[in-house]
Amino acid sequence: MVLELAVKARCDSVVTYNTRDFVGVERFGVSAVTPAKFLESIGALS
């Protein structure tokens, strides 16, 4: 359901500690990233 919502809402990413549950989500135009990677991508972590 999380992936379905992310696709419908046109999100770029799903932020999760359990990226293994989202293997292959790239085919829906969404990426699965850890919280640390997400924070790095927005410049919140150095």
MOPAC internal coordinates of N, CA, C and O (Angstrom, degrees):
PM7 1SCF
backbone

  N    0.0000 0     0.00 0     0.00 0    0    0    0
  C    1.4369 1     0.00 0     0.00 0    1    0    0
  C    1.5231 1   111.42 1     0.00 0    2    1    0
  O    1.2310 1   120.07 1   147.84 1    3    2    1
  N    1.3081 1   117.47 1   -32.16 1    3    2    1
  C    1.4646 1   120.70 1  -179.97 1    5    3    2
  C    1.5270 1   109.86 1   -65.30 1    6    5    3
  O    1.2310 1   120.45 1   135.80 1    7    6    5
  N    1.3139 1   116.75 1   -44.20 1    7    6    5
  C    1.4615 1   120.48 1   179.15 1    9    7    6
  C    1.5240 1   110.66 1   -64.32 1   10    9    7
  O    1.2310 1   120.15 1   136.73 1   11   10    9
  N    1.3020 1   117.31 1   -43.27 1   11   10    9
  C    1.4649 1   120.93 1   179.12 1   13   11   10
  C    1.5271 1   110.84 1   -58.97 1   14   13   11
  O    1.2310 1   120.33 1   136.19 1   15   14   13
  N    1.3084 1   116.98 1   -43.81 1   15   14   13
  C    1.4614 1   121.64 1   178.36 1   17   15   14
  C    1.5252 1   111.08 1   -64.49 1   18   17   15
  O    1.2310 1   120.29 1   136.89 1   19   18   17
  N    1.3227 1   117.05 1   -43.11 1   19   18   17
  C    1.4652 1   121.14 1  -179.80 1   21   19   18
  C    1.5264 1   111.27 1   -62.04 1   22   21   19
  O    1.2310 1   120.29 1   138.84 1   23   22   21
  N    1.3219 1   117.05 1   -41.16 1   23   22   21
  C    1.4629 1   121.25 1   178.98 1   25   23   22
  C    1.5227 1   110.03 1   -67.52 1   26   25   23
  O    1.2310 1   120.50 1   133.41 1   27   26   25
  N    1.3105 1   116.64 1   -46.59 1   27   26   25
  C    1.4652 1   121.18 1  -178.49 1   29   27   26
  C    1.5276 1   111.65 1   -63.46 1   30   29   27
  O    1.2310 1   120.23 1   144.84 1   31   30   29
  N    1.3381 1   117.16 1   -35.16 1   31   30   29
  C    1.4605 1   122.02 1  -179.54 1   33   31   30
  C    1.5295 1   112.04 1   -85.50 1   34   33   31
  O    1.2310 1   120.33 1  -179.52 1   35   34   33
  N    1.3251 1   116.97 1     0.48 1   35   34   33
  C    1.4655 1   123.55 1  -179.75 1   37   35   34
  C    1.5285 1   112.29 1    57.70 1   38   37   35
  O    1.2310 1   121.14 1  -136.71 1   39   38   37
  N    1.3276 1   115.42 1    43.29 1   39   38   37
  C    1.4663 1   121.33 1   177.04 1   41   39   38
  C    1.5261 1   109.89 1   -76.32 1   42   41   39
  O    1.2310 1   120.80 1   -27.12 1   43   42   41
  N    1.3083 1   116.07 1   152.88 1   43   42   41
  C    1.4606 1   120.69 1   175.93 1   45   43   42
  C    1.5203 1   111.52 1   -83.59 1   46   45   43
  O    1.2310 1   120.81 1   145.88 1   47   46   45
  N    1.3395 1   116.05 1   -34.12 1   47   46   45
  C    1.4620 1   120.72 1  -173.21 1   49   47   46
  C    1.5177 1   111.85 1  -143.16 1   50   49   47
  O    1.2310 1   122.21 1   -24.07 1   51   50   49
  N    1.3306 1   113.37 1   155.93 1   51   50   49
  C    1.4580 1   122.31 1   167.26 1   53   51   50
  C    1.5211 1   104.84 1  -111.77 1   54   53   51
  O    1.2310 1   120.14 1   -56.37 1   55   54   53
  N    1.3154 1   117.33 1   123.63 1   55   54   53
  C    1.4589 1   121.58 1  -179.01 1   57   55   54
  C    1.5222 1   107.88 1   -96.97 1   58   57   55
  O    1.2310 1   120.89 1   -60.57 1   59   58   57
  N    1.3360 1   115.91 1   119.43 1   59   58   57
  C    1.4539 1   120.89 1  -173.96 1   61   59   58
  C    1.5229 1   111.06 1  -153.75 1   62   61   59
  O    1.2310 1   120.91 1   -29.44 1   63   62   61
  N    1.3163 1   115.87 1   150.56 1   63   62   61
  C    1.4626 1   120.23 1   171.99 1   65   63   62
  C    1.5240 1   110.78 1   -79.52 1   66   65   63
  O    1.2310 1   120.00 1   159.40 1   67   66   65
  N    1.3251 1   117.61 1   -20.60 1   67   66   65
  C    1.4545 1   122.09 1  -175.55 1   69   67   66
  C    1.5302 1   110.50 1  -108.20 1   70   69   67
  O    1.2310 1   120.75 1  -107.49 1   71   70   69
  N    1.3210 1   116.18 1    72.51 1   71   70   69
  C    1.4632 1   120.18 1  -178.38 1   73   71   70
  C    1.5260 1   112.39 1   -67.07 1   74   73   71
  O    1.2310 1   120.27 1   160.69 1   75   74   73
  N    1.3229 1   117.10 1   -19.31 1   75   74   73
  C    1.4702 1   120.08 1   179.20 1   77   75   74
  C    1.5286 1   112.09 1   -62.74 1   78   77   75
  O    1.2310 1   120.27 1   153.66 1   79   78   77
  N    1.3131 1   117.10 1   -26.34 1   79   78   77
  C    1.4616 1   120.14 1   177.90 1   81   79   78
  C    1.5215 1   112.53 1   -74.55 1   82   81   79
  O    1.2310 1   120.32 1   169.10 1   83   82   81
  N    1.3230 1   116.99 1   -10.90 1   83   82   81
  C    1.4523 1   121.03 1  -175.46 1   85   83   82
  C    1.5269 1   112.86 1  -119.68 1   86   85   83
  O    1.2310 1   120.13 1  -151.61 1   87   86   85
  N    1.3146 1   117.35 1    28.39 1   87   86   85
  C    1.4595 1   121.64 1   177.51 1   89   87   86
  C    1.5318 1   108.30 1   -64.18 1   90   89   87
  O    1.2310 1   120.44 1   -50.56 1   91   90   89
  N    1.3244 1   116.75 1   129.44 1   91   90   89
  C    1.4604 1   121.59 1   177.55 1   93   91   90
  C    1.5196 1   115.11 1    88.77 1   94   93   91
  O    1.2310 1   119.65 1  -173.72 1   95   94   93
  N    1.3331 1   118.27 1     6.28 1   95   94   93
  C    1.4634 1   119.89 1  -178.26 1   97   95   94
  C    1.5243 1   112.72 1   -68.25 1   98   97   95
  O    1.2310 1   120.53 1   164.31 1   99   98   97
  N    1.3262 1   116.60 1   -15.69 1   99   98   97
  C    1.4590 1   120.24 1  -179.10 1  101   99   98
  C    1.5260 1   111.76 1   -58.43 1  102  101   99
  O    1.2310 1   120.26 1   151.69 1  103  102  101
  N    1.3058 1   117.10 1   -28.31 1  103  102  101
  C    1.4749 1   119.65 1  -179.45 1  105  103  102
  C    1.5274 1   112.03 1   -67.44 1  106  105  103
  O    1.2310 1   120.48 1   165.69 1  107  106  105
  N    1.3288 1   116.68 1   -14.31 1  107  106  105
  C    1.4584 1   121.37 1   176.46 1  109  107  106
  C    1.5312 1   111.98 1  -100.77 1  110  109  107
  O    1.2310 1   120.36 1  -175.13 1  111  110  109
  N    1.3228 1   116.92 1     4.87 1  111  110  109
  C    1.4478 1   121.17 1   178.79 1  113  111  110
  C    1.5132 1   114.60 1    81.65 1  114  113  111
  O    1.2310 1   120.71 1  -160.63 1  115  114  113
  N    1.3221 1   116.24 1    19.37 1  115  114  113
  C    1.4670 1   122.61 1  -178.61 1  117  115  114
  C    1.5234 1   107.75 1  -125.22 1  118  117  115
  O    1.2310 1   120.35 1   -34.32 1  119  118  117
  N    1.3252 1   116.94 1   145.68 1  119  118  117
  C    1.4597 1   119.60 1   174.11 1  121  119  118
  C    1.5225 1   108.87 1  -112.71 1  122  121  119
  O    1.2310 1   120.79 1   -26.44 1  123  122  121
  N    1.3164 1   116.09 1   153.56 1  123  122  121
  C    1.4636 1   122.01 1   176.25 1  125  123  122
  C    1.5141 1   107.69 1  -109.43 1  126  125  123
  O    1.2310 1   120.59 1   -59.16 1  127  126  125
  N    1.3257 1   116.48 1   120.84 1  127  126  125
  C    1.4585 1   121.33 1  -177.14 1  129  127  126
  C    1.5180 1   110.40 1  -130.56 1  130  129  127
  O    1.2310 1   121.25 1   -26.21 1  131  130  129
  N    1.3318 1   115.22 1   153.79 1  131  130  129
  C    1.4574 1   120.18 1   176.29 1  133  131  130
  C    1.5290 1   109.02 1   -77.14 1  134  133  131
  O    1.2310 1   120.00 1   -19.67 1  135  134  133
  N    1.3111 1   117.60 1   160.33 1  135  134  133
  C    1.4644 1   119.68 1   177.83 1  137  135  134
  C    1.5302 1   112.55 1   -56.73 1  138  137  135
  O    1.2310 1   119.77 1   139.94 1  139  138  137
  N    1.3187 1   118.05 1   -40.06 1  139  138  137
  C    1.4651 1   120.96 1   179.68 1  141  139  138
  C    1.5249 1   111.35 1   -63.08 1  142  141  139
  O    1.2310 1   120.25 1   135.97 1  143  142  141
  N    1.3309 1   117.13 1   -44.03 1  143  142  141
  C    1.4689 1   120.91 1   178.80 1  145  143  142
  C    1.5208 1   110.73 1   -64.42 1  146  145  143
  O    1.2310 1   120.24 1   141.18 1  147  146  145
  N    1.3284 1   117.14 1   -38.82 1  147  146  145
  C    1.4527 1   120.58 1   178.49 1  149  147  146
  C    1.5248 1   110.77 1   -63.89 1  150  149  147
  O    1.2310 1   120.49 1   134.44 1  151  150  149
  N    1.3323 1   116.66 1   -45.56 1  151  150  149
  C    1.4642 1   120.49 1   179.83 1  153  151  150
  C    1.5331 1   110.87 1   -63.29 1  154  153  151
  O    1.2310 1   120.40 1   142.16 1  155  154  153
  N    1.3156 1   116.83 1   -37.84 1  155  154  153
  C    1.4754 1   120.54 1   175.41 1  157  155  154
  C    1.5183 1   110.33 1   -61.97 1  158  157  155
  O    1.2310 1   120.40 1   137.84 1  159  158  157
  N    1.3141 1   116.85 1   -42.16 1  159  158  157
  C    1.4684 1   120.45 1  -175.39 1  161  159  158
  C    1.5242 1   112.54 1   -67.49 1  162  161  159
  O    1.2310 1   119.96 1   152.83 1  163  162  161
  N    1.3212 1   117.69 1   -27.17 1  163  162  161
  C    1.4663 1   119.90 1   178.28 1  165  163  162
  C    1.5184 1   111.75 1   -97.02 1  166  165  163
  O    1.2310 1   120.53 1  -177.27 1  167  166  165
  N    1.3232 1   116.59 1     2.73 1  167  166  165
  C    1.4582 1   121.04 1   175.21 1  169  167  166
  C    1.5047 1   114.79 1    82.83 1  170  169  167
  O    1.2310 1   119.78 1  -163.19 1  171  170  169
  N    1.3285 1   118.03 1    16.81 1  171  170  169
  C    1.4492 1   120.70 1  -179.56 1  173  171  170
  C    1.5239 1   113.13 1   -83.19 1  174  173  171
  O    1.2310 1   120.23 1   160.67 1  175  174  173
  N    1.3141 1   117.16 1   -19.33 1  175  174  173
  C    1.4680 1   122.14 1   177.39 1  177  175  174
  C    1.5078 1   109.06 1  -118.09 1  178  177  175
  O    1.2310 1   121.08 1   -37.57 1  179  178  177
  N    1.2899 1   115.54 1   142.43 1  179  178  177
  C    1.4748 1   119.05 1   178.87 1  181  179  178
  C    1.4940 1   110.93 1  -101.83 1  182  181  179
  O    1.2310 1   120.10 1   180.00 1  183  182  181

